């Protein structure tokens, strides 16, 4: 792209939109800004970007902006059937995302990871493995840094470990990863993509540009992902928890790659079969870059998981609080209830994404979940699914804060309060991170209310230590 001769309209001033605007402004492009939302965060972003020469656009000025601008840089949060991208398409103009802008400018190898669940964990594992091998690796894309913010830092010698969502794949055309990883495909985002077939198609696009010199690391145990092997020219490397495939697999308590033992299963610091699969995918990608087994094993042993994914964040009167706010779909919540040890009260609800919740209650009935607290915008849809499956140990309320309090009062000592919502967060929060942070904050408030003596004891211990010094 010849930035100096083009005008760009950046739509959506979230983290990726701000980064795209900063990159374009630094390369002397004409940059215009628009966001449907008018809040403090957006206004602060506009003010910062105006100082770089960008121009905010009001809703009534969009028609003129469409005529003036050559390219629309669309936020992943804005669907492609929104009126703004439709206007650009009718005008015969280009529509890209921040990831497309960044990837088109990268000069280093890319490992691209997609899938319904496990993307962030796998990308974080790979970043740790590559750094352990002394490589300049950066987790970017849908996690960590926007791609446009780390182009110079990566240079030619780095490795971009990019998490790629289905939203990004809608506007991503030039991606040609040295290694593409597809973890799994289950129902998700049907409110955005309408049908499962369309969602599957979007996931397969990560392999669209792969040539014979690149690699596709695919989940052999997932029938949808296994079918992707027929849609790529890349060399296929399988990973499996069930069979000894040509690639990564489990054998006699070890994670193996092509008959080499790489890491003991028991040495993984994160539990659950889903994390063994994530680790196998990471092993495959790392081995394709020549990382030694001992480096991979050491990184996986020391990997402490991802924030908001099955993190025990507090204990109040013998009740543990487990933050799994990242579980924004049914499959991820199913993995959570099968992974959490002991009995728990689960918090379910939020913004509906268009899929069925019945399979979740099939899993809950066979798990340690003793009660469900249902809240949020989709509360009655989840309630209907529970009743269809004959699950009646539940409470229903709308506000999130009240739901957390009810879950705590319902749980007994030795049990857990598990936030694994199986829903998006956008009914009440900007992101699943904000929802998880609020859960942690509420756990702290409950601790102050129900264990005030603990706070006093901690203060007295600190005072005694200072006095003895």
Long-range contacts (C-beta under 8 A, 24 or more apart in sequence): 1-71, 1-104, 3-27, 3-28, 3-29, 4-28, 4-29, 6-30, 6-70, 6-71, 7-31, 7-32, 7-68, 7-69, 7-70, 7-71, 8-32, 8-69, 8-70, 8-71, 8-72, 8-73, 9-33, 9-34, 9-57, 9-65, 9-66, 9-69, 9-71, 9-72, 9-73, 9-88, 10-34, 10-54, 10-73, 11-35, 11-72, 11-73, 11-74, 11-75, 11-78, 11-84, 11-85, 12-74, 12-75, 12-76, 12-77, 12-78, 13-41, 13-42, 13-45, 13-46, 13-49, 13-75, 14-75, 14-77, 15-146, 16-75, 16-76, 16-97, 16-98, 16-99, 16-146, 16-148, 17-45, 17-73, 17-75, 17-98, 18-45, 18-48, 18-49, 19-98, 19-102, 19-145, 19-146, 19-148, 19-149, 20-73, 20-98, 20-101, 20-102, 20-146, 20-148, 21-49, 21-52, 21-54, 21-73, 22-49, 22-52, 22-148, 22-149, 23-101, 23-102, 23-105, 23-148, 23-149, 23-151, 24-73, 24-101, 25-49, 25-52, 25-53, 25-54, 26-52, 30-55, 30-69, 31-55, 32-56, 32-57, 32-65, 32-68, 32-69, 33-57, 34-59, 34-62, 34-65, 34-84, 36-78, 41-430, 62-87, 63-87, 66-91, 66-93, 67-91, 69-93, 70-94, 71-95, 71-96, 72-96, 73-97, 73-98, 73-101, 74-171, 76-142, 76-165, 76-167, 76-168, 76-170, 76-171, 77-167, 79-170, 79-192, 80-170, 80-171, 95-171, 96-171, 96-173, 97-168, 97-170, 97-171, 97-172, 98-146, 98-147, 98-148, 99-141, 99-142, 99-146, 99-147, 99-162, 99-164, 99-168, 99-171, 99-172, 99-175, 100-168, 100-171, 100-172, 100-173, 100-174, 100-175, 101-147, 101-148, 102-140, 102-146, 102-147, 102-148, 102-149, 102-151, 103-147, 103-160, 103-162, 103-172, 103-174, 103-175, 104-174, 105-148, 105-151, 106-147, 106-151, 106-154, 106-160, 107-151, 107-154, 107-155, 107-156, 108-154, 108-155, 108-156, 108-157, 108-158, 108-159, 108-160, 109-159, 109-160, 109-177, 109-178, 109-289, 110-159, 110-160, 110-162, 110-175, 110-176, 110-177, 110-178, 110-179, 111-159, 111-160, 111-161, 111-162, 111-177, 111-178, 111-179, 111-180, 111-181, 111-285, 111-289, 112-141, 112-162, 112-164, 112-175, 112-177, 112-179, 112-180, 112-181, 112-206, 113-161, 113-162, 113-163, 113-164, 113-180, 113-181, 113-183, 113-281, 114-163, 114-164, 114-165, 114-166, 114-169, 114-180, 114-181, 114-182, 114-183, 114-203, 114-206, 115-181, 115-182, 115-183, 115-184, 115-185, 115-203, 115-219, 115-225, 116-183, 116-184, 116-185, 116-186, 116-187, 116-188, 116-329, 116-331, 116-332, 117-183, 117-184, 117-186, 117-274, 117-329, 117-331, 117-332, 117-335, 118-183, 118-184, 118-274, 118-275, 118-277, 118-278, 118-281, 119-143, 119-163, 119-164, 119-165, 119-183, 120-163, 120-306, 120-309, 120-326, 121-270, 121-275, 121-278, 121-305, 121-306, 121-309, 122-181, 122-183, 122-278, 122-281, 122-282, 123-161, 123-162, 123-163, 124-303, 124-306, 125-278, 125-279, 125-282, 125-299, 125-300, 125-303, 126-161, 126-282, 126-285, 126-286, 127-161, 128-299, 128-300, 128-302, 128-303, 129-282, 129-286, 129-291, 129-295, 129-296, 129-299, 129-300, 130-159, 130-161, 130-286, 130-289, 130-291, 131-299, 132-291, 132-295, 132-296, 132-298, 132-299, 133-286, 133-289, 133-291, 133-292, 133-295, 135-159, 135-289, 137-161, 139-163, 141-165, 141-168, 142-168, 159-289, 164-206, 166-192, 166-193, 166-199, 166-202, 166-203, 167-192, 169-202, 169-203, 169-205, 169-206, 170-202, 172-205, 174-209, 175-206, 175-208, 175-209, 176-209, 176-210, 176-211, 176-214, 177-206, 177-210, 177-214, 178-214, 178-215, 178-288, 179-214, 179-215, 179-216, 179-217, 179-285, 179-288, 179-289, 180-206, 180-207, 180-210, 180-214, 180-215, 180-216, 180-217, 180-232, 180-234, 181-217, 181-281, 181-284, 181-285, 182-206, 182-207, 182-216, 182-217, 182-218, 182-219, 182-225, 182-228, 183-219, 183-222, 183-225, 183-277, 183-278, 183-281, 184-219, 184-222, 184-224, 184-225, 184-277, 184-331, 185-222, 185-224, 185-225, 186-329, 186-330, 186-331, 187-329, 187-330, 187-331, 187-355, 187-356, 188-328, 188-329, 188-331, 188-353, 188-355, 189-329, 189-353, 189-354, 190-353, 190-354, 190-355, 191-352, 191-353, 191-354, 192-353, 192-354, 200-224, 203-228, 204-228, 204-231, 207-231, 207-232, 207-234, 210-234, 215-288, 217-247, 217-281, 217-284, 217-285, 217-288, 219-277, 219-281, 220-245, 220-247, 221-277, 237-284, 237-288, 239-277, 239-280, 239-281, 239-283, 239-284, 240-280, 241-273, 241-276, 241-277, 241-280, 247-284, 248-280, 248-281, 248-283, 248-284, 248-287, 249-280, 250-276, 250-280, 255-279, 255-280, 255-283, 255-300, 257-283, 257-284, 257-287, 257-293, 258-287, 260-293, 261-293, 262-287, 262-293, 262-296, 262-297, 263-293, 263-296, 263-297, 263-300, 263-301, 264-297, 267-297, 267-300, 267-301, 268-300, 268-301, 268-303, 269-300, 269-301, 269-302, 269-303, 269-304, 269-305, 270-303, 270-304, 270-305, 270-310, 271-339, 272-310, 272-335, 272-338, 272-339, 274-335, 274-339, 307-433, 307-436, 308-432, 308-433, 308-436, 310-336, 310-339, 310-340, 312-416, 313-439, 313-440, 313-443, 314-440, 314-443, 314-444, 314-447, 316-408, 316-443, 316-446, 316-447, 316-450, 316-451, 317-413, 317-450, 317-451, 318-412, 318-413, 318-414, 319-408, 319-411, 319-412, 319-413, 319-414, 319-415, 319-416, 319-417, 320-415, 320-416, 320-417, 321-408, 321-416, 321-417, 321-419, 321-439, 321-440, 321-443, 322-416, 322-417, 322-418, 322-419, 322-420, 323-419, 323-436, 323-439, 323-440, 324-418, 324-419, 324-420, 325-419, 325-421, 325-425, 325-432, 325-433, 325-435, 325-436, 325-439, 326-432, 326-436, 327-420, 327-421, 327-422, 328-353, 328-421, 328-422, 328-423, 328-424, 328-425, 328-432, 329-353, 329-355, 329-422, 329-423, 330-355, 330-356, 330-357, 330-359, 330-360, 330-422, 332-420, 332-422, 333-360, 333-363, 333-420, 333-421, 333-422, 334-359, 334-360, 334-363, 336-418, 336-420, 337-363, 337-364, 337-367, 337-368, 337-369, 337-418, 337-420, 338-363, 338-367, 340-367, 340-368, 340-416, 340-418, 341-368, 342-368, 342-414, 342-415, 342-416, 343-368, 343-369, 343-370, 343-412, 343-414, 343-415, 343-416, 344-368, 344-369, 344-370, 344-411, 344-415, 344-416, 344-417, 344-418, 345-369, 345-370, 345-371, 345-372, 345-373, 345-407, 345-410, 345-411, 345-415, 345-416, 345-417, 345-418, 346-371, 346-372, 346-373, 346-407, 346-418, 346-419, 346-420, 347-372, 347-373, 347-375, 347-403, 347-404, 347-407, 347-417, 347-418, 347-419, 347-420, 347-421, 348-372, 348-373, 348-374, 348-375, 348-382, 348-420, 348-421, 348-422, 348-423, 349-374, 349-375, 349-376, 349-377, 349-378, 349-379, 349-382, 349-403, 349-421, 349-423, 350-375, 350-376, 350-377, 350-378, 350-421, 350-423, 350-424, 350-425, 350-426, 350-427, 350-428, 350-435, 351-376, 351-377, 351-378, 351-423, 351-424, 351-425, 351-426, 351-427, 352-377, 352-378, 352-381, 352-423, 352-424, 353-423, 353-424, 356-385, 357-381, 357-382, 357-385, 357-386, 357-422, 358-385, 358-388, 358-389, 360-385, 360-422, 361-385, 361-386, 361-388, 361-389, 361-391, 362-389, 364-391, 365-389, 365-390, 365-391, 369-418, 370-415, 371-395, 371-407, 371-410, 371-411, 373-397, 373-403, 373-406, 373-407, 373-410, 374-403, 375-399, 375-400, 375-402, 375-403, 376-400, 376-403, 376-421, 376-423, 376-427, 376-428, 377-427, 377-428, 378-423, 378-427, 382-422, 382-423, 400-428, 400-429, 400-435, 400-438, 401-438, 401-442, 404-439, 404-442, 404-443, 404-446, 405-442, 405-446, 408-446, 417-443
